[in-house]
Amino acid sequence: MKRRSFLKKAAGGLAVGTLAAPAIVHAQPTIQWRLAASWPKSLDTLFGGADLVARRVGEITDGKFQIRTFAAGEIVPPLQVLDAVQAGTVEMGHTAPYYYAGKDPAFAIATAIPFGLNCRQQNAWWLHGGGRELMAPLFKDYGCVALYAGNTGGQMGGWWRKEIKSVADLQGVKFRIGGLIAGEVAKKLGAVPQSLGGPDIYPALEKGAIDAAEWVGPYDDEKLGFNKVAKFYYYPGWWEPGPGLTALVNEKKWNELPKHYQAAIEAACGEANVWMPAKYDVVNVDALKRLIAGGTQVKAFPASVMNAAAKAAFELYEELKGKSKHWARIYPEWKKFRADSISWFRIDENTDDNFRFHTKYGQ
């Protein structure tokens, strides 16, 4: 009798557990958020990263956590996403932190600074090199939690109306360049940096309000039509060799989320962080071929310009230690990571890359 009673109770308990499982899922809160991006919808890889995050969060949570994405200008201008997240105008944003270096120059380190880290190095620093932890206090000062959610990979050096043969050719050139730090370096070389969101660049270049502009690379630049108003396309984009993009979440809203909803955002951002550079590495190939076929002249920055820019950049970094407590705290650790990472990359991968890229066996 005791055995039969135990089995009956056990079976009953199993049934209750089986019935209760779906109830637990349905008991989870239904949440709707808004995400403001710094990108127009036409840039399907940049804005696509934001869309991917939103879609995957919905799928992971069985539709209980919905995030609606808004392109640049639909809620706030492209360079005001951080402000919107901080104020709670939106719960979430997708942007490049270096846009906000005017608030604190250390924001730029989270995206890219001139002659910094390539895509893999940037992710290594953020995920395993202490970068996320170093940056967290700065983002907290602005009421945000930051997660990496994309990287464009190495960028081009922009579109120029005239050839750049020496540093002297940069004098007085009105150049749209991403981020305050890059702009300050350009200023040291004699250029006049301009800060413009993606949708505003083409009309400024077309009307002659600026003389040169950089954005990302062949795929996006072709979409924005820069090749129609400037014929010289320079490389490399030494100011952002591997810029990380972030999903910013209002800290209060983040803390209110159930843990598995937080985990859903983390997982979705991680997927976007892999998806974006992989896509760019495919679509840039054919886009560059089309641009060249259409008459674009692709040119390398002269060594004299590269050396002058690097010298100016590292001088600026030392100056910023006295202007930002966060820069003074983060930059020395970042610089050490960069040196260690370069010492490893130059041993094997750089040697292999140079052989494959610069010999007949690269064809």
GULOZA-594055 format. One line per 8 residues: number of its first residue (from 1); for each residue x, y, z of N, C-alpha, C, O. Coordinates in steps of 0.2 Angstrom, whole numbers, plus 2048, in hexadecimal, padded with zeros to 3 digits. Layout:
N
NUM> X/Y/Z/X/Y/Z/X/Y/Z/X/Y/Z; ...
This chain:
363
1> 804/7FA/800/800/800/800/804/806/800/803/80B/7FD; 80A/806/804/80E/80C/804/811/80D/7FE/812/813/7FB; 813/807/7FA/816/808/7F4/811/80B/7EF/813/810/7EB; 80B/809/7EF/806/80B/7EA/805/813/7EB/804/817/7E7; 804/814/7F2/803/81B/7F4/809/820/7F2/807/825/7EF; 80F/81E/7F2/815/822/7F0/815/823/7E9/816/828/7E6; 813/81D/7E5/813/81E/7DD/80E/823/7DB/80F/827/7D6; 808/822/7DF/802/827/7DD/804/82E/7DE/803/832/7DA
9> 807/82F/7E4/809/836/7E5/80F/839/7E0/80F/83E/7DE; 813/834/7DF/819/836/7DA/816/838/7D3/818/83D/7D0; 811/833/7D1/80E/835/7CA/80A/83B/7CB/80B/83F/7C6; 807/83D/7D0/803/843/7D1/808/849/7D1/806/84E/7CE; 80E/848/7D4/812/84E/7D4/815/84F/7CD/816/855/7CB; 817/84A/7C9/819/84A/7C3/814/84E/7BE/816/852/7BA; 80E/84C/7BF/809/84F/7BB/808/857/7BC/808/85B/7B8; 809/858/7C3/808/85F/7C5/80E/863/7C2/80D/869/7C0
17> 814/860/7C3/81A/863/7C0/81A/865/7B9/81C/86A/7B6; 817/860/7B5/816/860/7AE/812/866/7AC/813/869/7A7; 80C/866/7B0/807/86B/7AE/809/872/7B0/807/877/7AD; 80D/872/7B5/810/879/7B8/815/87C/7B3/815/882/7B3; 819/878/7B0/81E/87B/7AC/81C/880/7A7/81F/886/7A7; 817/87F/7A3/815/884/79E/812/88A/7A2/813/890/7A0; 80F/889/7A8/80C/88E/7AC/812/893/7AE/811/899/7AE; 817/890/7AF/81D/894/7B2/81F/899/7AC/821/89F/7AD
25> 820/896/7A6/822/89A/7A0/81D/8A0/79F/81F/8A5/79E; 816/89E/79F/811/8A3/79E/811/8A8/7A3/80E/8AE/7A2; 813/8A7/7A9/813/8AB/7AF/818/8B1/7AE/818/8B6/7B2; 81D/8B0/7A9/822/8B5/7A9/81F/8BC/7A6/81A/8BC/7A2; 822/8C1/7A8/81F/8C8/7A6/81F/8C9/79F/824/8C7/79C; 81A/8CC/79C/81B/8CF/795/81D/8D6/796/81B/8DA/799; 823/8D7/792/826/8DD/792/827/8E0/78B/829/8DC/787; 826/8E6/78A/827/8EA/784/82C/8F0/785/82B/8F4/789
33> 831/8EF/781/837/8F5/781/837/8F8/77A/835/8F5/775; 83A/8FE/77B/83C/901/774/844/902/774/847/903/779; 847/901/76E/84E/902/76D/84F/907/768/84C/906/762; 853/90C/769/855/911/764/85C/910/762/860/90F/766; 85C/90F/75B/863/90E/758/866/914/755/862/919/754; 86C/914/754/870/91A/751/870/91A/74A/874/91D/746; 86D/915/747/86E/913/740/867/914/73C/862/912/73F; 867/916/736/861/915/731/860/90E/72F/864/90A/72F
41> 859/90D/72E/857/906/72C/85B/904/725/85C/8FE/724; 85D/909/721/860/907/71B/866/903/71C/869/8FF/717; 86A/904/722/870/901/723/86E/8FA/726/86E/8FA/72D; 86D/8F5/722/86A/8EF/725/86F/8EB/729/86C/8E6/72C; 875/8EC/729/879/8E8/72E/87A/8EC/735/87A/8E9/73A; 87B/8F2/735/87B/8F6/73B/874/8F6/73E/874/8F3/744; 86F/8F8/73B/868/8F8/73E/866/8F0/73F/862/8EF/743; 869/8EC/73A/867/8E5/73B/869/8E2/741/866/8DD/744
49> 86F/8E5/744/871/8E2/74A/86C/8E4/750/86B/8DF/754; 86A/8EA/750/864/8EC/755/85E/8E7/754/85B/8E5/759; 85C/8E6/74E/856/8E2/74C/857/8DB/74F/853/8D8/751; 85D/8D8/74D/85F/8D2/74F/85E/8D1/757/85B/8CC/759; 861/8D6/75B/860/8D5/762/859/8D5/764/857/8D1/768; 855/8D9/761/84E/8DA/763/84A/8D3/761/847/8D0/765; 84C/8D1/75B/848/8CB/759/84A/8C5/75D/846/8C1/75F; 850/8C4/75F/853/8BE/762/850/8BE/76A/84F/8B9/76C
57> 850/8C4/76D/84D/8C4/774/846/8C2/774/844/8BE/778; 842/8C4/76E/83B/8C2/76E/83B/8BA/76D/836/8B7/770; 83F/8B8/769/83F/8B0/768/841/8AC/76E/83E/8A7/770; 846/8AF/771/848/8AB/777/843/8AB/77D/843/8A6/781; 83F/8B0/77D/83A/8B1/783/833/8AF/781/82F/8B1/784; 833/8AC/77B/82C/8A9/778/828/8AF/778/822/8AE/779; 82A/8B5/776/826/8BB/774/824/8BF/77A/820/8C3/779; 826/8BD/780/824/8C0/786/828/8C7/787/825/8CC/78A
65> 82E/8C7/784/832/8CE/785/833/8D0/77E/837/8CE/77A; 82F/8D6/77C/830/8D8/775/833/8DF/775/832/8E3/77A; 838/8E0/771/83C/8E6/770/83B/8E9/769/83C/8E5/764; 838/8EF/768/837/8F2/762/83C/8F7/760/83E/8FB/764; 83F/8F6/75A/845/8FA/758/843/900/754/83E/900/750; 847/906/756/845/90C/752/84C/90E/74F/851/90E/752; 84C/910/749/851/913/745/853/91A/748/84F/91D/74B; 859/91C/746/85C/923/747/857/928/745/854/928/740
73> 855/92D/74A/850/932/748/849/930/74A/845/935/74A; 847/92A/74A/840/928/74C/83E/92A/753/838/92C/754; 842/92A/757/841/92C/75E/846/931/760/844/937/763; 84C/930/75F/851/935/761/856/935/75B/857/930/757; 85A/93B/75A/860/93B/755/865/935/757/865/933/75C; 869/934/751/86D/92E/752/873/92F/757/875/92A/75A; 875/935/759/87A/936/75E/877/938/765/87B/93A/769; 871/936/766/86E/937/76D/86B/931/770/867/932/774
81> 86D/92B/76D/86A/925/770/86C/924/777/868/922/77B; 872/926/779/874/925/780/870/929/785/86D/927/78A; 86E/92F/783/86A/934/787/863/931/787/860/932/78D; 861/92E/782/85A/92B/782/859/926/787/854/925/78B; 85E/921/787/85F/91C/78C/85F/91E/793/85C/91B/797; 864/923/794/865/925/79B/85F/928/79E/85D/927/7A3; 85B/92C/799/855/930/79C/84F/92B/79C/84A/92D/79F; 850/925/79A/84A/920/79A/845/922/794/83F/91F/794
89> 847/926/78F/842/927/78A/841/921/786/83C/91F/783; 847/91D/785/846/916/783/84A/911/788/84E/914/78C; 848/90B/788/84B/906/78D/852/904/78A/856/902/78E; 853/905/784/859/901/781/85B/905/77B/857/909/777; 862/905/779/865/908/773/86A/904/770/86C/8FF/773; 86B/905/769/871/902/766/875/907/762/872/90B/75E; 87B/908/764/87F/90D/763/886/90C/763/888/907/765; 88A/911/761/892/911/762/893/916/768/892/91C/767
97> 896/913/76D/898/918/773/89C/91D/772/89C/922/775; 8A0/91D/76C/8A5/923/76B/8A1/929/769/8A4/92E/769; 89B/928/767/897/92E/766/896/933/76C/895/939/76B; 897/930/772/896/934/778/89C/936/77B/89C/937/781; 8A2/936/778/8A8/937/77B/8A8/93F/77D/8AD/941/781; 8A4/943/77A/8A3/94A/77D/8A1/94A/784/8A3/94F/787; 89E/945/786/89C/945/78D/8A1/942/791/8A3/945/797; 8A5/93D/78F/8AB/93B/792/8AF/937/78D/8AC/932/789
105> 8B5/939/78C/8B9/936/786/8BA/92E/787/8BB/92B/782; 8B9/92C/78D/8BA/924/78E/8B5/920/78A/8B6/91A/789; 8AF/923/789/8AA/920/785/8AD/91D/77E/8AB/918/77C; 8B2/921/77C/8B5/91E/775/8B8/918/776/8B8/914/771; 8BB/916/77B/8BF/910/77C/8BA/90A/77B/8BC/905/779; 8B4/90B/77D/8AF/905/77C/8AD/904/775/8AB/8FE/773; 8AF/908/770/8AD/907/769/8B4/906/766/8B6/901/764; 8B8/90B/765/8BE/90B/762/8C2/912/763/8BF/917/763
113> 8C8/912/763/8CC/918/763/8D2/917/75E/8D4/911/75C; 8D4/91C/75B/8D9/91B/756/8DF/917/757/8E2/917/75D; 8E1/912/753/8E6/90E/753/8E5/909/759/8EA/907/75D; 8DF/907/75B/8DD/903/760/8DD/8FC/75F/8E2/8F9/75C; 8D7/8F9/760/8D6/8F2/75F/8D2/8F0/759/8CD/8F3/757; 8D4/8EA/756/8D0/8E8/751/8CA/8E4/753/8C9/8E4/75A; 8C6/8E1/74F/8BF/8DF/751/8C0/8D9/757/8BD/8D9/75C; 8C5/8D4/755/8C6/8CF/75A/8C9/8D1/760/8C7/8CF/766
121> 8CE/8D6/760/8D1/8D9/766/8CC/8DC/76A/8CC/8DC/770; 8C7/8E0/767/8C2/8E4/76A/8BE/8DF/76E/8BC/8E1/774; 8BB/8DA/76B/8B7/8D5/76F/8BB/8D2/774/8B8/8D0/779; 8C1/8D0/773/8C5/8CD/778/8C6/8D1/77E/8C5/8CF/784; 8C7/8D8/77D/8C8/8DC/782/8C2/8DD/786/8C2/8DD/78D; 8BC/8DE/783/8B6/8DF/786/8B3/8D9/78A/8B1/8D9/790; 8B4/8D3/787/8B1/8CD/78A/8B6/8C9/78F/8B3/8C6/794; 8BC/8C9/78E/8C1/8C5/792/8C7/8C9/794/8CB/8C7/799
129> 8C8/8D0/792/8CD/8D4/794/8CC/8D9/799/8D0/8DD/79A; 8C6/8D9/79C/8C4/8DD/7A1/8C1/8E4/79E/8BF/8E8/7A2; 8BF/8E4/798/8BD/8EA/795/8B6/8EC/797/8B4/8F2/799; 8B1/8E7/798/8AA/8E8/79A/8AA/8EB/7A1/8A7/8EF/7A3; 8AE/8E8/7A5/8AF/8EA/7AC/8B2/8F1/7AD/8AF/8F5/7B1; 8B7/8F2/7A9/8BA/8F9/7A9/8B5/8FE/7A7/8B5/904/7AA; 8B1/8FD/7A2/8AC/902/79F/8A6/903/7A4/8A3/908/7A3; 8A4/8FD/7A7/89E/8FD/7AB/89D/904/7AF/897/906/7AF
137> 8A2/906/7B3/8A0/90C/7B7/89F/912/7B3/89B/916/7B6; 8A2/913/7AE/8A0/919/7A9/899/918/7A7/895/91D/7A7; 897/912/7A4/890/912/7A2/88B/912/7A8/886/915/7A7; 88D/910/7AE/889/911/7B4/888/918/7B5/882/91A/7B8; 88D/91C/7B4/88C/923/7B6/886/926/7B1/884/92C/7B3; 885/923/7AC/880/926/7A7/87A/921/7A7/875/921/7A3; 879/91D/7AD/873/919/7AE/872/914/7A9/86C/912/7A7; 877/911/7A6/877/90C/7A1/87B/906/7A3/880/906/7A6
145> 879/900/7A0/87C/8FA/79F/87E/8F9/798/87A/8FA/794; 884/8F7/796/887/8F7/790/888/8EF/78E/88C/8EC/792; 886/8ED/788/888/8E6/786/88A/8E7/77F/887/8EB/77B; 88F/8E3/77D/891/8E4/776/88C/8E0/771/88A/8DB/773; 88B/8E3/76C/885/8E1/767/887/8E2/760/883/8E4/75C; 88D/8E2/75E/88F/8E3/757/896/8E6/757/899/8E8/75B; 899/8E5/751/89F/8E8/74F/8A0/8E8/747/89E/8E3/744; 8A2/8ED/745/8A2/8EE/73D/8A8/8EB/73A/8A9/8EA/734
153> 8AD/8E9/73E/8B4/8E7/73C/8B7/8ED/739/8B5/8F3/73B; 8BD/8EC/736/8C1/8F1/734/8BE/8F6/72F/8BA/8F4/72B; 8BE/8FC/730/8BB/901/72C/8BF/905/727/8C6/904/728; 8BC/908/722/8C0/90B/71D/8C2/912/71F/8BF/915/724; 8C6/916/71C/8C8/91C/71E/8C4/922/71B/8C6/928/71B; 8BF/920/718/8BA/926/715/8BB/928/70E/8BF/926/70B; 8B6/92D/70D/8B6/92F/706/8B8/936/706/8B6/93B/70A; 8BD/938/701/8C0/93E/700/8BF/941/6F9/8BF/93E/6F4
161> 8BE/948/6F9/8BE/94B/6F3/8C4/94C/6EF/8C5/94D/6E9; 8CA/94C/6F3/8D0/94D/6F0/8D5/948/6F3/8D4/944/6F8; 8DB/947/6F0/8E0/942/6F2/8E3/944/6F8/8E4/94A/6F9; 8E5/93F/6FC/8E9/941/702/8F0/93E/701/8F1/938/702; 8F5/942/700/8FC/940/6FF/900/942/705/906/93F/705; 8FE/946/709/902/948/70F/8FE/94B/714/8F8/94C/713; 900/94C/71A/8FD/94F/720/8FA/956/71E/8F5/958/720; 8FE/959/719/8FD/960/717/8F6/960/714/8F2/965/714
169> 8F4/95B/710/8EE/95A/70D/8E8/95A/711/8E2/95B/70F; 8E9/959/718/8E3/959/71C/8E1/95F/71F/8DC/960/722; 8E5/964/71E/8E4/96B/721/8DE/96E/71F/8DC/96F/719; 8D9/96F/724/8D3/973/722/8CE/96E/71F/8C8/971/71E; 8CF/968/71E/8CA/963/71C/8C5/962/721/8C6/960/726; 8BE/963/71F/8B9/962/723/8B7/95B/722/8B4/959/71D; 8B8/957/728/8B8/950/727/8B3/94D/72C/8B4/94E/732; 8AE/949/72A/8A9/946/72F/8AD/940/731/8AF/93B/72D
177> 8AE/93F/737/8B2/939/73A/8AE/937/741/8AC/93C/744; 8AE/931/742/8AA/92E/747/8AE/92F/74E/8B3/92C/74F; 8AA/932/753/8AD/932/75A/8B1/938/75B/8B5/93B/757; 8B1/93B/761/8B5/941/763/8BC/940/763/8C0/944/761; 8BE/93A/765/8C6/938/766/8C9/938/75F/8CE/93B/75E; 8C6/935/75A/8C8/935/753/8C8/93C/750/8CD/93E/74D; 8C3/940/752/8C3/947/750/8C8/94B/752/8CB/94F/74F; 8CA/94A/759/8D0/94E/75C/8D6/94C/758/8DA/950/758
185> 8D7/946/757/8DD/944/753/8DD/947/74C/8E2/94A/74A; 8D8/947/749/8D7/94A/742/8D9/951/743/8DC/954/73E; 8D6/954/748/8D8/95C/749/8DF/95D/74A/8E1/962/748; 8E2/959/74E/8EA/95A/74F/8ED/959/748/8F3/95C/747; 8EA/956/743/8EE/955/73C/8EB/95B/738/8EE/95C/732; 8E7/960/73A/8E5/965/736/8DE/965/733/8DC/96A/730; 8DB/95F/734/8D4/95F/731/8CF/962/736/8D1/964/73C; 8C9/963/733/8C4/966/737/8BE/960/738/8BA/95F/734
193> 8BE/95D/73E/8BA/957/73F/8B2/959/73F/8B1/95F/742; 8AE/955/73C/8A7/957/73D/8A3/950/73F/8A5/94B/73E; 89E/951/744/89B/94C/747/894/94C/744/890/950/745; 892/946/740/88C/946/73D/889/93F/73D/88D/93A/73D; 883/93E/73E/880/937/73E/87F/935/737/880/938/732; 87F/92E/736/87F/92B/72F/87A/92E/72A/87D/92F/725; 874/930/72C/86F/932/727/871/939/724/86F/93C/71F; 875/93D/728/877/944/727/87D/945/723/87F/94A/720
201> 881/93F/722/888/940/71E/887/941/717/88A/946/714; 883/93E/713/883/93E/70C/881/946/70A/884/949/706; 87B/948/70D/87A/94F/70B/87F/954/70C/880/959/708; 883/953/712/888/958/714/88E/957/70F/891/95C/70D; 88F/951/70D/895/950/708/893/953/701/897/955/6FD; 88D/951/6FF/88A/953/6F8/88A/95B/6F8/88C/95E/6F2; 888/95F/6FD/888/966/6FD/88E/969/6FE/88F/96F/6FD; 894/966/700/89A/969/701/89B/96B/708/8A0/96F/70A
209> 896/96A/70D/896/96C/713/89C/968/717/89F/96B/71C; 89E/963/714/8A4/95F/717/8A8/95D/710/8A5/95C/70B; 8AE/95C/711/8B3/95A/70C/8B4/952/70B/8B6/950/706; 8B3/94F/711/8B5/948/711/8B0/945/717/8AE/948/71B; 8AF/93E/716/8AB/93B/71B/8AD/933/71B/8AE/930/716; 8AC/931/721/8AD/92A/722/8A7/927/726/8A4/92B/72A; 8A5/921/724/8A0/91E/728/8A2/917/72A/8A4/916/730; 8A1/912/726/8A3/90B/728/8A7/908/723/8AD/908/724
217> 8A4/905/71E/8A8/902/719/8A4/901/712/89F/904/712; 8A7/8FD/70D/8A4/8FD/707/89C/8FC/707/899/900/703; 89A/8F7/70A/893/8F5/70A/88E/8FB/70C/889/8FD/708; 88F/8FE/712/88B/904/714/88D/90A/711/888/90E/70F; 893/90B/70F/895/911/70B/891/912/705/88F/917/702; 891/90C/701/88D/90C/6FB/886/90D/6FC/883/911/6F8; 883/90A/701/87C/90C/702/87B/913/703/875/916/701; 87F/916/707/87E/91D/708/880/922/702/87F/928/702
225> 883/91F/6FD/884/923/6F7/88B/927/6F7/88B/92C/6F3; 88F/926/6FB/895/92B/6FC/899/92B/6F5/89C/930/6F4; 899/925/6F2/89D/925/6EC/89B/929/6E6/89E/92A/6E1; 895/92C/6E7/892/930/6E2/894/938/6E3/894/93C/6DE; 897/939/6E9/899/940/6EA/8A0/941/6EC/8A3/946/6ED; 8A4/93B/6EC/8AB/93B/6EE/8AE/935/6EB/8AB/930/6EB; 8B4/936/6E7/8B7/930/6E3/8BD/92D/6E7/8BE/927/6E5; 8C0/930/6EC/8C6/92D/6EF/8C3/929/6F5/8C1/92C/6FA
233> 8C5/923/6F6/8C3/91F/6FB/8C9/91C/6FF/8CD/918/6FC; 8CA/91F/705/8D1/91D/708/8D0/917/70D/8CB/916/710; 8D6/914/70F/8D6/90F/714/8DD/910/717/8E2/912/714; 8DE/90D/71D/8D9/90A/722/8D6/910/726/8D8/915/726; 8D0/90E/729/8CD/912/72E/8D1/912/734/8CE/90E/739; 8D6/915/735/8DB/914/73B/8D8/916/741/8DA/914/747; 8D2/91A/741/8CF/91C/747/8CA/917/74A/8C8/918/750; 8C8/912/746/8C4/90D/749/8C5/906/746/8C2/904/741
241> 8CB/902/748/8CC/8FC/744/8C8/8F6/746/8C8/8F1/743; 8C4/8F7/74B/8BF/8F2/74D/8BA/8F4/752/8BA/8F2/758; 8B5/8F9/750/8B1/8FC/755/8AB/8F8/757/8A7/8F5/754; 8AB/8F8/75E/8A6/8F4/761/89F/8F8/762/8A0/8FE/764; 89A/8F5/761/893/8F9/762/890/8F6/768/891/8F0/769; 88C/8FA/76B/889/8F7/771/881/8F8/771/87E/8FD/76E; 87E/8F3/775/877/8F4/777/878/8F7/77E/87A/8F5/783; 875/8FD/77E/874/901/785/86D/8FF/788/868/900/784
249> 86D/8FE/78E/867/8FC/792/866/901/798/86B/902/79B; 861/904/798/860/908/79E/861/904/7A5/85D/8FF/7A5; 865/906/7A9/867/902/7AF/861/900/7B3/861/8FA/7B5; 85D/905/7B4/857/903/7B9/852/8FE/7B5/850/8F9/7B9; 851/8FE/7AF/84D/8F9/7AB/851/8F3/7AB/84E/8ED/7AB; 857/8F3/7AA/85B/8ED/7AA/85A/8E9/7B1/859/8E3/7B1; 85B/8EC/7B6/85A/8E9/7BD/853/8E7/7BE/853/8E2/7C3; 84E/8E9/7BB/848/8E7/7BC/846/8E1/7B8/841/8DD/7BA
257> 84A/8DF/7B3/849/8D9/7AF/84A/8D3/7B3/84E/8D2/7B7; 846/8CE/7B2/847/8C7/7B4/84E/8C5/7B2/850/8C7/7AC; 852/8C1/7B5/858/8BF/7B3/859/8BB/7AD/85D/8BC/7A9; 854/8B7/7AB/854/8B4/7A4/852/8B9/79F/854/8B7/799; 84F/8BE/7A0/84E/8C3/79B/855/8C7/79A/857/8C9/794; 858/8C8/79F/85F/8CB/79F/864/8C6/79A/867/8C8/796; 863/8C0/79C/867/8BB/798/865/8BB/791/869/8BA/78D; 85F/8BC/78F/85C/8BC/788/860/8C2/785/862/8C1/77F
265> 860/8C8/788/863/8CD/785/86B/8CC/784/86D/8CE/77F; 86E/8C9/789/875/8C8/788/876/8C3/782/87B/8C4/77F; 872/8BE/782/873/8B9/77C/872/8BC/776/876/8BB/771; 86D/8C0/775/86B/8C3/76F/871/8C8/76D/873/8C9/767; 873/8CC/771/879/8D1/770/87F/8CD/76E/883/8CF/769; 880/8C7/771/886/8C3/76F/886/8C1/768/88B/8C0/764; 880/8BF/766/87E/8BC/75F/880/8C2/75A/883/8C1/755; 87D/8C8/75C/87E/8CE/757/885/8D0/757/887/8D2/751
273> 889/8CF/75C/890/8D0/75C/894/8CC/757/899/8CE/755; 892/8C6/756/895/8C1/751/892/8C2/74A/896/8C2/746; 88C/8C3/74A/888/8C4/744/88A/8CA/740/88B/8C9/73A; 88B/8D0/743/88D/8D6/73F/893/8D6/73B/893/8D7/735; 899/8D4/73F/89F/8D4/73B/8A0/8CF/736/8A3/8D0/731; 89C/8C9/737/89C/8C4/732/899/8C6/72C/89B/8C5/726; 893/8CA/72D/890/8CC/727/894/8D1/723/894/8D1/71D; 896/8D6/727/89A/8DB/723/8A0/8D8/71F/8A2/8DA/71A
281> 8A3/8D3/722/8A9/8D0/71F/8A7/8CC/718/8AB/8CB/714; 8A0/8CB/717/89E/8C8/711/89C/8CE/70C/89E/8CE/706; 897/8D2/70F/894/8D7/70A/899/8DD/708/898/8E0/703; 89E/8DE/70C/8A3/8E3/70A/8A7/8E1/703/8A9/8E5/700; 8A8/8DB/702/8AC/8D8/6FD/8A9/8DA/6F6/8AC/8DE/6F2; 8A2/8D9/6F5/89F/8DA/6EE/89E/8E2/6EE/89E/8E5/6E9; 89C/8E5/6F4/89B/8EC/6F3/8A2/8F0/6F1/8A1/8F5/6ED; 8A7/8EE/6F4/8AE/8F1/6F1/8AF/8F0/6EA/8B1/8F5/6E7
289> 8AD/8EA/6E8/8AE/8E9/6E0/8AA/8EE/6DC/8AC/8F0/6D7; 8A3/8EF/6DF/89F/8F3/6DB/8A1/8FA/6DB/8A1/8FE/6D6; 8A4/8FC/6E1/8A6/903/6E1/8AC/905/6DD/8AC/90A/6D9; 8B1/900/6DC/8B6/901/6D8/8B4/901/6D1/8B7/904/6CD; 8B0/8FC/6CF/8AD/8FC/6C8/8AA/902/6C6/8A9/904/6C0; 8A7/906/6CB/8A3/90C/6CA/8A8/912/6CA/8A5/918/6C9; 8AE/911/6CA/8B3/917/6CA/8B6/919/6D0/8BA/91E/6D0; 8B4/916/6D6/8B7/918/6DC/8BF/916/6DC/8C1/911/6DA
297> 8C3/91B/6DF/8CA/91A/6DF/8CC/918/6E6/8CB/91D/6EB; 8CE/912/6E7/8D0/910/6EE/8D7/911/6EF/8DC/90F/6EC; 8D9/915/6F5/8E0/917/6F6/8E1/916/6FE/8DD/916/702; 8E8/914/6FF/8EA/914/706/8EC/91B/708/8EF/91E/705; 8EB/91C/70F/8EE/922/712/8F6/921/712/8F8/91C/713; 8F9/927/710/900/927/710/903/925/717/900/926/71C; 909/922/717/90C/920/71D/90D/926/721/90D/926/728; 90F/92C/71E/910/932/722/90A/934/726/90A/937/72C
305> 904/933/723/8FE/935/726/8FC/930/72C/8FA/932/732; 8FD/92A/72B/8FC/924/730/901/926/736/8FF/925/73C; 907/927/735/90C/928/73A/90A/92F/73E/90B/92F/744; 908/934/73B/906/93A/73E/900/939/742/8FF/93C/748; 8FB/935/740/8F5/934/743/8F6/930/749/8F4/931/74F; 8FA/92B/749/8FC/927/74F/8FF/92A/754/8FE/92A/75A; 904/92F/752/908/933/757/903/937/75B/903/938/761; 8FF/93B/757/8FA/93F/75A/8F5/93C/75E/8F3/93E/764
313> 8F3/936/75C/8EE/932/760/8F1/930/767/8EE/931/76C; 8F7/92D/767/8FA/92B/76E/8FC/931/772/8FC/930/778; 8FD/937/76F/8FE/93D/773/8F8/93F/776/8F8/941/77C; 8F2/93F/773/8EC/940/775/8EA/93C/77B/8E7/93E/780; 8EB/935/77A/8E9/931/780/8EC/932/786/8E9/932/78B; 8F2/935/786/8F6/937/78C/8F3/93D/78F/8F2/93E/795; 8F1/942/78B/8EE/948/78D/8E7/947/790/8E5/94A/795; 8E3/942/78E/8DD/940/790/8DD/93D/797/8D7/93E/79B
321> 8E2/93B/79A/8E3/938/7A1/8E1/93E/7A6/8DE/93C/7AB; 8E3/944/7A4/8E1/949/7A9/8DB/94C/7A8/8D9/951/7AC; 8D7/94A/7A3/8D0/94D/7A2/8CA/949/7A3/8C5/94B/7A4; 8CB/942/7A4/8C6/93E/7A6/8C8/938/7AB/8CD/935/7AA; 8C5/938/7B1/8C7/933/7B5/8C6/92C/7B3/8C9/927/7B4; 8C1/92B/7AE/8BF/924/7AB/8C5/923/7A6/8C7/91D/7A6; 8C7/928/7A2/8CC/926/79E/8D3/925/7A1/8D6/920/7A0; 8D4/928/7A7/8DA/927/7AB/8DA/920/7AE/8DF/91D/7AF
329> 8D4/91D/7AF/8D3/917/7B2/8D3/911/7AD/8D6/90C/7AE; 8D0/912/7A7/8CF/90D/7A2/8D5/90D/79D/8D7/907/79C; 8D8/912/79B/8DC/912/796/8E3/90E/797/8E5/90B/793; 8E6/90F/79D/8EC/90B/79E/8EB/904/79E/8EF/900/79B; 8E5/901/7A0/8E4/8FA/7A0/8E2/8F8/799/8E5/8F3/796; 8DF/8FC/795/8DE/8FB/78E/8E4/8FB/78A/8E5/8F6/786; 8E9/900/78B/8EF/900/788/8F3/8FA/789/8F6/8F7/784; 8F3/8F7/78F/8F7/8F1/791/8F4/8EB/78D/8F8/8E7/78A
337> 8ED/8EB/78D/8EA/8E5/789/8EC/8E6/782/8ED/8E1/77F; 8EC/8EC/77F/8ED/8ED/778/8F4/8EA/776/8F6/8E7/771; 8F9/8EC/77B/900/8EA/779/901/8E2/77A/904/8DF/776; 8FE/8DF/77F/8FE/8D8/77F/8FB/8D5/779/8FD/8D0/777; 8F5/8D7/777/8F1/8D4/772/8F5/8D5/76B/8F6/8D0/768; 8F8/8DA/76A/8FC/8DB/764/902/8D7/764/904/8D4/75F; 905/8D6/76A/90B/8D1/76A/909/8CA/768/90D/8C6/766; 903/8C8/76A/901/8C1/768/8FF/8C1/760/901/8BD/75D
345> 8FB/8C6/75E/8F8/8C6/757/8FE/8C7/752/8FE/8C3/74D; 904/8CA/754/909/8CB/74F/90D/8C4/74E/910/8C4/749; 90D/8C0/753/911/8BA/752/90E/8B5/74D/912/8B3/748; 908/8B4/74D/905/8AE/748/901/8B1/743/902/8B1/73D; 8FB/8B4/745/8F6/8B6/740/8F9/8BC/73C/8F7/8BB/736; 8FC/8C1/73E/8FF/8C6/73A/904/8C3/735/903/8C5/72F; 908/8BE/737/90C/8BB/732/909/8B7/72D/90A/8B8/727; 904/8B3/72F/900/8B0/72A/8FC/8B4/725/8FC/8B3/71F
353> 8F9/8B9/728/8F5/8BE/724/8F9/8C1/71F/8F7/8C2/719; 8FF/8C4/721/903/8C7/71C/905/8C3/716/906/8C5/711; 907/8BC/718/909/8B8/713/903/8B7/70E/904/8B7/708; 8FD/8B5/711/8F7/8B4/70C/8F5/8BA/708/8F3/8B9/703; 8F5/8C0/70C/8F2/8C6/708/8F7/8C9/703/8F5/8CD/6FF; 8FE/8C7/704/902/8CB/700/907/8C7/6FC/90C/8C9/6F9; 905/8C1/6FA/908/8BC/6F6/903/8BA/6F1/8FD/8BB/6F1; 906/8B6/6EC/902/8B3/6E6/8FD/8AE/6E9/8F8/8AC/6E6
361> 8FF/8AB/6EF/8FA/8A6/6F2/8F4/8A9/6F5/8F0/8A5/6F8; 8F3/8B0/6F5/8ED/8B3/6F8/8E8/8B3/6F3/8E2/8B6/6F4; 8E9/8B1/6EC/8E5/8B2/6E7/8E0/8AB/6E7/8DC/8AB/6E3
